[in-house]
Amino acid sequence: YQRRVHGEYQLIKNIQQTIMLTLGYWNSKGRGEIPRLLLEITKQQYQNKVYTEQSDWFEKDKNTLQTNFPNLPYLIDNEQVITESRAVAEYIVLRAGCTEMIGKTWQEQVTVTQLVGLLEEVDGYLYICLLYTSPSPRDRQKSRMPSSA
């Protein structure tokens, strides 16, 4: 009986793998890179929707995305739309049946959640550091101008 149930689960999993997913994000790595890597690692077919113009996202697709939380990155799986980078990553792992990636026991799952939270905090601090220590475009332009001395 267990084999039969498991066999049916495998069949459902294989059917799900043939449905094309769409991952949407800016033309950069950023928060869209982890979902892209997870899709590749779990061997799921997907279309990579890349936004190069802000108007394509803000004026077009954001308004038509069928979700209460339109944001990038997003993942579309048939009629389901998932947004927010952590939720998208977790959905990809669970959809592929690779639950061992998020921990085999509840203790391991808590540890994974802690590590993800820590990495998100570090990422936020790095962004703030880069934002406030990088020269502004105006300052970079001034440094390229010949001095008039």
N, C-alpha and C positions, 0 to 999 in steps of 0.2 A: 504493500500500500504506500509506503513512504517513497519508494522508487517511482511509482506512478505519479504521485503528487509532484515529486521533484522533476520528473520528466516533463510534465505539463508546464511547470514553472520555466524550465529551460526553453520550451517552445515559445512561450509568451515573451521571454527575454529576447529570443532571436527575432521575433516579429518586430518588437520595439526597436531593435537596432537598425532595421531597414527604413524606419521613418526618418526623414531628413529634419535635422534640427537647424535652427538659425541662431547664431551668436552675433549680437550687435555691440560694437564698441568703436571708439575713435581710432584713427590711424596711428596708434602708438601702442606700446606694450601696456603699461599702467595696470589698472585693475582688470583688464580684459585678458591679460596674459595667462594667469592661472587657469581660468576656464578653458582657454585654447589648449593649454598643455594637458589638462585633464581629459579633454575630448580626444586628443591624440593618443594619450596613454591608454585610455579605455577603448580605443578603436571605434569610436562612434562617428558616423558620417554627419557632417554639418556644413552649412553654408556660413562663411565668414562675412558678415555684413559690416563693411568698413565705412565709417563716416569721416570724410575729409573736409567737408564744409559744415560749419555750425548750423547754417540754415537748413541743411538736409535733416538734421536731428531736431532742432528746436522748432522749426516752422512746419515741418512735414510729419516725420515719423512719430515723434513724441506724442503728438495729438491723436494719432490713430492707433497707438499701441493699446491693446485691450487689457489694461490692468489698472488697478487703483494706485499703483506706485511706478509710474513711467520713469525710468532711469537707465543709465548705462553703467555697466554692461547689462544686457538682457539676453534671455534665452527663450526661444519660442519652440515648443514641442507640441505640434499639432495645434490644438486650441488653447493650450496652457502657456501663459507668459510668466516667466520668473525674472525678477530684477533683484538688484543688490548683489554685490560680488560674492559674499559668503554664501548666500542662499543659492546662487547659480552654481557655484562649485559643489556644494553639498548635493544639489539635485543631480548633477552630472554623475557623481560617484554612486549615488543611490540608484539612479536609472540603469546604470551599467551593472548593478549587482555587485559592486566592488566594496562592500561594506567594511572589509578589512582595512581599507585605506583610512577609515575614520575611527578605527579601534575595534578589536574583537570583543572586548569586555566593556562594561560601563565605565570601569576605572580608566581604561585606555581612551575611551571616548571623551571623558572629562579632561584628560591630559591633552588630547588633541585640541579640544576647545580652548584650553588655557594657552597653548602654543599659538593658535591662530589669533587669539586676542592680543597676545604679546607682540606678535609680528605686525598686527594692524596698528598698535600703539607706536611701535618703532617707525613704521612707515609714515605715520602722521607726524612724528617728530622730525624725521628726515625731510619731509615736504616743507615744514615750517622753516627748518634751517636753510634749505635751499632757497626758499621764497625770500627770506630776509637777509641772506648773505650774498646772493647772486646780484651782480650789477643789473640795474634796470636797462631796458633797451636804449633809453636815452643816454645813460652813462656809457654803455658800450659804444654807441655812435660817437660820443664826444672823445673817447679814448682813441678812436681811429682817425680823428681829424688832425691835420698837421697844426702844430702850435704856431701862433702868429707872433712869437717873441723875436 
